[in-house]
Amino acid sequence: MRHLTTRVRLSSLLLTVLCLCALVGTAAQQVSDDEIYDRVRVRLAGDRDVGGSRIEVTVEQGVVTLRGTVPKEKIRQKAEKLAKGVRGVRKVVNELTVSPR
């Protein structure tokens, strides 16, 4: 009986440690809004089609909002796709308007 109690305690301890490790790992993987902002700006600026457009980027709790004017619908869609591809982005709100130059 004593060995069984020891095994149960050890199993419980091991399970607790594993749960804590999982929580710490999840917290470390979260990306801050500032990091997301920087990564989205770099991706947009570095793209051949989107880079010349004036796009304002804001980020709140992983939700990226794009504002501004672009010359073509294709560029509007590409900007959204680029932003969605950034790690940590939960959602993209695309408020870009299309106005040919």
PEJO-V731105 format. One record per backbone hydrogen bond with DSSP energy under -0.5 kcal/mol. CO is the residue of the C=O (numbers start at 0). NH is the residue of the N-H. E is the energy in kcal/mol with one decimal. If there is no record, write none. Layout:
CO,NH,E + CO,NH,E
This chain:
0,4,-2.0 + 1,5,-2.0 + 2,6,-2.3 + 3,7,-2.3 + 4,8,-2.3 + 5,9,-2.6 + 6,10,-2.7 + 7,11,-2.4 + 8,12,-2.5 + 9,13,-2.7 + 10,14,-2.4 + 11,15,-2.3 + 12,16,-2.4 + 13,17,-2.4 + 14,18,-2.2 + 15,19,-2.3 + 16,20,-2.3 + 17,21,-2.0 + 18,22,-2.1 + 19,23,-2.4 + 20,24,-2.4 + 21,25,-2.0 + 22,26,-2.2 + 23,27,-2.1 + 24,28,-1.1 + 25,29,-0.7 + 26,29,-0.7 + 31,35,-2.3 + 32,36,-2.9 + 33,37,-2.4 + 34,38,-2.4 + 35,39,-2.8 + 36,40,-2.6 + 37,41,-2.2 + 38,42,-2.3 + 39,43,-2.7 + 40,44,-2.7 + 41,45,-2.1 + 42,46,-0.6 + 43,46,-1.0 + 46,50,-2.5 + 49,52,-2.3 + 52,54,-1.0 + 53,55,-0.5 + 53,68,-0.8 + 55,66,-2.4 + 57,64,-2.9 + 59,62,-1.8 + 61,63,-0.7 + 61,89,-2.7 + 61,90,-1.2 + 62,59,-2.0 + 63,92,-3.4 + 64,57,-2.0 + 65,94,-2.6 + 66,55,-3.3 + 67,96,-2.6 + 68,53,-0.6 + 69,98,-2.6 + 71,75,-1.7 + 72,76,-2.6 + 73,77,-2.2 + 74,78,-2.5 + 75,79,-1.6 + 76,80,-2.3 + 77,81,-2.8 + 78,82,-2.2 + 79,83,-2.5 + 80,84,-1.2 + 82,85,-1.5 + 85,88,-1.8 + 90,63,-2.7 + 91,93,-0.7 + 92,65,-2.6 + 92,94,-0.9 + 94,67,-0.6 + 96,69,-2.8 + 96,98,-0.5
